[in-house]
Amino acid sequence: MQTTALDNKQKRFLLDSIRTIPDYPQPGILFYDITTLLNNPQAFEIVIDHLKVRYESLKIDFIAGIESRGFIFGAALAYTLGIGFVPIRKKGKLPYTTISEKYSLEYGFSEIEIHIDAFKASNKPNPNVLLIDDLIATGGTAIAAVNLIKQAGAKCVESCFILNLESLKGAESVQKLVSTYTLLDL
């Protein structure tokens, strides 16, 4: 795995390209809107090029992206690496037989799922998977996703997040299960 790090100028540029919206979706929450990073071609290119360099030497068979913004980064990176993409979706969104995993939120529970045969296209036992999402907060969704990848017969070799909200310690929680990489830490 290549370890070329983003320099401070690139990190500042990427952070400045992310819009923050106070009190969304509820009072007291600061929402990090990555749509402004996505519609900035230079910022999006920096992210995908950086991730390509990081992961091109790792023997990854699939990228699994968490709904919905993980789909954007994951699909672009999978295309760039020439490998398959697997969506991890909210319950009830996938049309074929699924396996699911519940996880807790600050205000209740949620559930995500994956197709039972999501990684069969590789024809390899225990294919290597990179998990990706735009942001990690408490880590509940990511932990559930790592568990689903394992239940579907694959090995999650690393989890990757564009933005890490350090104070919520989600990356630390996920790190207990799988190596975790974050581009930007706040």
N, C-alpha and C positions, 0 to 999 in steps of 0.2 A: 504494500500500500504506500503510495506517495504521500508525503507529509508537508507539501508546500503550503505554508500558512498564508492567509490573507494578511496584507500589511495594514498598519493603522489607518492609512489614507483610504484604502479600500473599505475597511470596516466602517469608518466614519461616513463614507459615501453611501454605503448600503443602509446604515442606520438612518441617515438623513432622507433616504428614499422611502422610508416607511412612515405612513401617516399615523398619528396617535389621535384617538377620539375619546375624550373623557366621558365618564358616566354612561358607557355603552357596553353591554346591553342593559345594565342596571346601574344605579348610583354607586359610586365608589370604585367602579371598574375602569381601568384604562385599557382600551382596546387598541391593539396593534394591527393596523390595516395594511396588509401586504399587497393590496391591489395596486398601490402606487409604486411598489418595487417592480411588480410584474409589467406594468405599462411603461416602465423606463427600460428601453432595450439594453442600455449599457449596464444597468444594475442586474437585470436578469441574466445577461451574458456572463457577468463576473461570477454570479452564483453557480450557474451550470458549468462553466469552464473550470471553476475551482473544484467542484464536486467530481467532474470527469477525471481530472488529474489525480484526485485523492483515491478514486475507486477503480480506475482502469486496470491496475495491476492486481487487484484483489479478484479472486475467482468467484464472482457473483453470478448467479444464474438468473435471478429475478430481483426486481425492486417492488416492494409492497408499499403502497401509499395509503395513508389514513384519510378518509373523507373529511373534507373535500379538497382543501388546499394542498394536502399531500399528493393528490392526484396530479396537480399541475407540475410540481417539482419532480415528482417521481416519474411521470410519463416522459417529460423532456429528458431527464437523465437516462432513463432506460433506452430511449431512442438513440441518444448520443453514444451509449455504451454497446448498443446492438444486442440488448437482452430484453426479456419479457417484463411486462408490468402487470401487477396484481392489485386490484382495488380491495381495500378493507372498508366496508360500508356500515352505515347505521342499520339496525335490525329492520328487516322487511324490504330492503332495496335490491337484493340480489335474486335473480329469477330461478336459479337452480338449487340443488340441495346444498345446505350450508351447515357450518358449525359456528357457534356463537360464544361470546364471552361477555359476562356482565362486569361492570366496574362502577365504583362509587364516585359521585360528584359531591360538591359542597352541599348541594340541596337535594340529593336523592341518588338514583341509579340510572345508568344507561346501558346500552348493549350494542356491540358491534359484531359483524360476522364476515365470513370469508367462504367462498365456494370450497366444498370438500375436496375437489380435485384441482385446486388453484395452481398447484406446482407440478402437475403430471406432465406437462409439455416438455419438461427437461429430460424425461426418461431416466433420471438419475435418482438413486435412493438418497434421501436427505439433502436436497439441493440447498445451496447457499443463497440467503436472502438478505438484502439491505432494506430496513424499514425507514421510511422518511415521512416527515410532516413539516409544516411551516413553523410551528411553535410548540414548545413544551412548557406547561405550567405546573400542575400538580403531578402529572405523569400517569394518571389513571388509564387514560385511553391508550397510551403507548405500552403500558404493562399488559393490558388486555390484548393488544395487537401482537406483542411478542409471544404471548401464550397461544394465540390463534395460529401463528406461523408454525409453532412447534406441533400443535394438534393436527395441522394439515400435512405433517410429515416432512417439514423443512427445518433448516437451521438458520436462525437469525444471527448473522455474523456481526452486525452493527446496527445501531439506530442512529439516525441523523436528523437534526432539527436546525432550521435556519435561525431561529430566535429562541433563546433560553431565558426564561424569567427566573433568575437564580434564587430570588428570595422565596420562591414556592417549592424549591428543592425537588422538582420532578425529575430532572436529569440525574440527580444523585440516586433517586429511587430506581430508575430504569437501569442505571449503571450496575446495580446489584445483580441484574439478570443478563445483561449484554453490554458489550463495549458501546459507549455513547459519544457521539461527536456533535458539537454545536458550532455554527459559524459565528454567531453574534450572541454575546451574553449581556444581559441588562440586570 
